[in-house]
């Protein structure tokens, strides 16, 4: 019988967008995590918005059929001052969710603040700061880093879900990562960097 702590997962992280959709795949076994691939599906050259959404839908179905993820992790609660922009992003979120549902893949949603808190320890970090932390976590060279931040956003979403898998059951219902970090005393930790402090609190992951 497989040890529950060594359970294997493939996590598909999606950063929804109507012009560029970021995606990332992580392979995890217990506390170990490996980056399989990440990148951006570009649909901006298509003029029709519904044709772009259709291409994203088909692309996600192909990814799911190829890698059989155990979960699709996606960013939610998107807020924008421009209502039209927000509506378009919601459309892209719906397409990603529909693609997962069409293949019976469970869906987990995370707010932007929770994702940023999971990666950097600061819920108000910039996209560039998130990308920089992920580059260090996965030991990626500058050449391996994608030009578009949509890809690292998707990687951050997938990694946030990986960290969630490591939470004790009693902590999974925490309202946000900030309160979780405070309960664990991360602010007073002597470890270097917010990500290392968070990982230590989650059970000694390195």
C-alpha positions in Angstrom: 0.0 0.0 0.0 1.4 3.4 -1.0 2.4 5.8 1.8 -0.1 8.7 1.8 2.8 11.1 2.3 4.4 9.8 -0.9 1.3 10.2 -3.0 2.0 11.1 -6.6 0.3 14.1 -8.3 0.5 15.9 -11.6 -0.7 19.5 -11.2 -1.7 21.7 -14.1 -1.6 25.4 -13.3 -3.4 27.8 -15.6 -3.2 31.6 -15.8 -6.2 32.4 -17.9 -6.1 35.1 -20.5 -7.8 36.0 -23.8 -4.6 36.7 -25.7 -2.0 34.7 -23.8 -2.7 31.8 -21.5 0.0 30.6 -19.2 0.3 27.0 -18.3 2.6 24.9 -16.1 2.8 21.2 -15.2 4.3 19.9 -11.9 5.1 16.3 -11.0 5.0 15.8 -7.2 5.7 12.8 -5.0 5.2 13.6 -1.3 7.4 16.6 -0.5 9.3 16.4 -3.8 8.3 18.6 -6.8 9.6 18.7 -10.3 8.8 21.1 -13.1 7.7 19.2 -16.2 7.1 22.1 -18.5 5.6 25.6 -18.6 4.9 28.2 -21.2 2.3 30.3 -22.9 -0.4 29.4 -25.4 -0.6 32.4 -27.8 -3.9 33.1 -29.4 -3.5 36.9 -29.9 -3.1 36.6 -33.7 -6.8 35.4 -34.0 -9.1 38.4 -34.4 -12.3 36.7 -33.2 -12.4 36.4 -29.4 -14.5 33.2 -29.5 -12.0 31.6 -31.9 -9.3 32.4 -29.4 -11.3 30.8 -26.6 -11.9 27.8 -28.7 -8.2 27.4 -29.4 -7.4 27.6 -25.6 -10.1 25.0 -24.9 -8.7 22.5 -27.4 -5.1 23.2 -26.2 -6.1 22.4 -22.6 -7.9 19.3 -23.6 -4.7 18.1 -25.4 -2.6 18.9 -22.4 -4.9 17.0 -20.1 -5.1 14.0 -22.5 -1.3 13.9 -22.7 -0.4 14.3 -19.0 -3.6 13.2 -17.1 -3.3 15.8 -14.3 -4.8 15.0 -10.9 -5.9 18.7 -10.5 -6.3 21.9 -12.5 -5.2 24.8 -10.3 -6.5 28.2 -11.5 -6.4 31.8 -10.4 -9.8 33.3 -9.4 -11.3 36.4 -8.0 -9.9 38.6 -10.7 -10.7 42.3 -10.3 -10.0 45.0 -12.8 -11.1 48.6 -13.1 -12.1 48.0 -16.7 -15.3 45.9 -16.7 -14.8 44.7 -20.2 -11.3 43.4 -19.4 -12.7 41.6 -16.3 -15.5 40.0 -18.4 -13.0 38.7 -21.0 -10.8 37.2 -18.2 -13.8 35.5 -16.7 -14.6 34.0 -20.1 -11.1 32.6 -20.2 -11.4 31.2 -16.7 -14.7 29.5 -17.8 -13.0 28.0 -20.8 -10.2 26.5 -18.7 -12.7 25.2 -16.1 -14.9 23.7 -18.9 -11.9 21.9 -20.4 -11.1 20.3 -17.1 -14.7 19.3 -16.5 -14.9 17.8 -19.9 -12.1 15.4 -18.8 -13.3 14.9 -15.2 -10.3 16.7 -13.8 -10.9 18.3 -10.3 -10.5 22.1 -10.1 -8.9 24.1 -7.3 -9.2 27.9 -7.3 -6.8 30.3 -5.6 -7.0 34.1 -5.1 -4.1 36.2 -6.5 -3.2 37.2 -2.9 -3.0 33.6 -1.7 -0.8 32.6 -4.6 1.6 35.5 -4.0 1.7 34.8 -0.3 2.5 31.2 -1.0 5.4 32.0 -3.3 7.0 35.1 -1.7 5.4 35.5 1.7 3.9 38.8 0.6 0.4 38.9 -0.8 1.1 42.2 -2.6 4.3 41.1 -4.5 4.7 42.0 -8.1 4.6 39.5 -11.0 8.3 40.1 -11.4 9.0 39.2 -7.7 7.0 36.0 -8.0 8.9 35.1 -11.2 12.2 35.7 -9.5 11.3 33.6 -6.5 10.1 30.7 -8.7 13.3 30.9 -10.7 15.3 30.3 -7.5 12.9 27.6 -6.2 13.2 25.6 -9.4 16.8 26.6 -10.1 16.1 27.9 -13.6 18.7 29.7 -15.6 18.0 33.0 -17.2 17.7 31.2 -20.6 15.1 28.9 -19.2 12.9 31.7 -18.0 10.0 32.5 -20.4 9.7 36.0 -21.8 6.1 36.4 -20.8 5.1 36.4 -17.2 1.9 34.5 -17.9 4.0 31.3 -17.8 5.5 32.1 -14.4 2.1 33.2 -13.1 0.8 29.7 -14.1 3.8 28.1 -12.4 3.1 30.1 -9.3 -0.5 28.8 -9.3 0.6 25.2 -9.6 3.2 25.6 -6.9 0.7 27.2 -4.6 -1.5 24.1 -5.0 1.5 21.9 -4.3 2.1 23.7 -1.0 -1.6 23.4 -0.2 -1.2 19.6 -0.5 1.4 19.7 2.2 -0.8 21.5 4.7 -2.1 19.5 7.7 -5.8 18.9 7.4 -6.6 21.3 10.2 -4.8 24.1 8.3 -6.4 23.6 4.9 -9.5 25.6 5.9 -7.4 28.7 6.8 -8.9 31.8 5.4 -5.6 33.0 3.9 -1.9 32.3 3.8 -1.1 35.4 5.8 -3.0 34.2 8.9 -1.5 30.7 8.4 2.0 32.2 8.3 1.4 34.3 11.4 0.1 31.3 13.4 3.3 29.5 12.4 5.5 32.4 13.6 7.1 33.0 10.2 7.8 36.6 10.9 10.2 35.7 13.7 11.9 32.8 11.9 15.7 32.9 11.5 15.6 31.1 8.1 16.5 33.0 5.0 13.8 34.4 2.8 10.0 34.1 3.0 9.7 31.1 0.8 12.1 29.1 2.9 10.3 30.1 6.1 6.9 29.1 4.6 8.3 25.7 3.4 9.8 25.0 6.8 6.4 25.7 8.4 4.8 23.3 6.0 6.9 20.4 7.2 10.6 20.9 6.4 10.3 20.9 2.5 13.5 22.1 0.8 
